Amino acid sequence: MQSSAYGASLAGGAFDIESFVKQPQTILRCLSWVFSIVVFASITAEGYVNPALKQEAKCMFNENDSACSYGVGIGVLAFLACVIFLILDAFFPQISNAKERKYIVIGDLVFSVAWTFLWFICFCVLANQWSKTTATAVAGDAARAVVAFSFFSIITWGLLSYFAYGRYRQGVSEFDQEYRDPANDHTTPYPPAPYASGPTGYQQSPFSHSQEQPGEYQPPAY
């Protein structure tokens, strides 16, 4: 019988908030959550400036509005994902279905890998556009904070990918070790049934020829 599945004990135990808070995944998700807030909040609050001789506000990263929109989009989705996966991590030990646990772990792995790559693109784009920015009215501290926390997000989401892959491998190995095909399991304490593959011989009924032949019928005398 399995005692755990995909890195968590089987359902039925009480929720331990202390161990949950100390989990590496919880710490990394909280850091990723904070980093995403810094990125999209900084761009939203100070990322658009009014250049000289222009009425419309432009992105502070070389007046490239696509760069700001990309940073905001990635940050907001990362923020929402961190909240969702934190909730799933909290209820993960209470999920008794191994398939549901597997789907959650696979979803965590796929999303973490994808967002590691997207944060890497975000960092490269914003750093490149910032290096080309020449405007003097740009909020330099906010721009540098966005670039720096985009880089930090690559690290945290990369570590989340690593831990999610570890949970997936652990769940697969536990299933392979614990499951045995009953047809091939030779460790069962019960012997196989004598007629599991069909009767091996035929035995005559003990009453077929052992009875004496009855005598002739004698009609009663009147």
N, C-alpha and C positions, 0 to 999 in steps of 0.2 A: 504494500500500500504506500502511496506517495505521501511524504510528510511536508512537501513544499512543491510549488509550481511557479516557474518563471520568476524566481528570486524572492518569493514571498511565501509565508506559511499558508496552510490551507485555511479556508474560511471557518469562522466560529470563534476566533479569539477577540478580545476586547481591543479597541483602538488605543494604541500607545502613542500619545502625542509627542512624548520626549524622544522616542526612537525615530519617529517620523521627521521631526525637525532636524535631527542629527544626520539623516540620510544624505549622502552626497548629491543625489538627484534633487532633493528639496533645496539644498543650498544653491546649487547651480541654477535651478529654475528661478529662485528668488533674485539671484544676481542678473540673470538674463532678463527678467521682468523689469528690474531697475534700469538696466542699460537701454532697453527698448524705450522706456519712458523718457530718458535723457535725450535720445536721438530724435524721436518724433516731436517731443515737446519743444526742444530747442529750435528745430526747423520751423515748427508752427508759430512759435512766439517771436523768434528773431531771424528766421531764415529768409524773409523777404524784405528787401530794402528798396527805396526809391532812388535810383541813380539820377545824376544830374541830367537835366534837359529831358527827362522822361517822366510821364505821369503815372504809368503803371508800375507796380512793385515787381521787382525781379528777384529771382533766387540769388542768395549771397554767394553761391558757388558758380562763379563765372557767368552769372545771369542765365544759368541753364535750369529752367523750370523742371525739366524732366529729372534732373538729379535730386532736387528737393522732393518731388512727388514720389520718386522711388524710395528715398530714405523714409518718408512718412509712411508709405504703404507697408514696407518691410517691418518697420517698428511697430505699427499698430497691430499687424497680424501676429508678430512675435509676442506682443503684450497679451493678446487674447489667447494664444496657444499656451503660454505659461500658466495662465489662470485655469484653463481647461485641464491641462496635464497635472497640475497640482491637485485639483479635485479628484482626478482619476487615481493619482498616487495614494491619496488619502483613503479612497474606497477600494483600492486594489486588493488588500488582504481579505476583504469581505466578499469578494467575487468567488463563487464556488466553481463556476464553469471554467474548465481549462481552456476551452476554445475562445471564450471571451477574453481571458487573460492574454492569450496569444495574439488576438487581433489588436488589443491595446498596446502590447509591446511592439508589434510590427508597425503600427501607426506612429508610435513614439519614435522608432528608429528611422522610418522614412522621413518624417517631418523634420527631425533633428538634422539628418544628413542634408536635406534640401535647404534648410535655413542656414546651415553652416556655409554652404556654397553661395547662397544669396547674400549673406552678410559679407562674404569675401568680395563679391562683386560690388556691393554697396561701398565697402571701404575703398576699393580701387577706384571707383568712379568719383567718389567725393574727394579723395586725396588728389586725384589728377585734376579735377576741376578747381580745387582750392589752390593748387600750385599755379594755375593760370589766371587766378583772380587778381585784378589790379586796382579795383575800386577802393577808395579810401573810406567810404562810409559803411563798410561791412563790419558787422560785429565779429571781430576776430576770435574772441574767447568762445563764443557759441559755436563758430565753425570748427575750431580746433577740438572742442568737446564732442561734437558730432562725429568727427573723424576718429578720435581716440576711442570713443565708446562703441563705434562700429567695429573697430579692431578687437576690442575686448569681447564683443558678442561672438566673434568667430571662435575664440577660445572656449567660451562657456558652452556654446552649442556643439562644438566639436567634442567636448568632454561628455555632454549629454548623449551624443551619438555613440560614444564608446561604452557608456554604462548601459544604454538601451541594447546595444549589440551583445554585451555580456549577459544581460537578462534573457535575451532570446536564445543564446547558445546554452545557457544553463537550463532553460525550460526544455529544449530539445534533448539534451543529454539526460536529463532526469526522466523524460518519457521513454527514451530508448532503454535505460537501465531498469526501470520499474515494470515496463510492460512485457509480458511473455505470452506467446501464442499458446493457448491451452492444448492444441494438438501436438505441439513440440515441447511442452514443458514436462521434463522427466523428474522434477523435484517434488511433485505432488505426493502427499502421504497416502493417497488412496490408490489401490491397484486398479488397473483397467478392467472394464467389464468383460466377462468371459465371452460374450457374444457381441463385442463391439464391432467386429468386422464380419459378422454372420456366423451361423452355427458351423462348427467343424465336423460334426458327425451326427448321425441319427440313431436314437435309441428307441427300441420298441417299447410300447406301453406295457407295463407289468401285468396288465389285465387282459392282454389281447388273446393269449393262448393258455394262460394258467387256469382258466375256469374249465371245469369238466363239462363234457357235452351232456346236455339234459337228456333224460331217457324218453322213450316213446310215450306219447300221450295215451293215457288209459281213461276211457270214459267212465264215469261213475256208474255203479250198479244200482238199479232201482228195484 
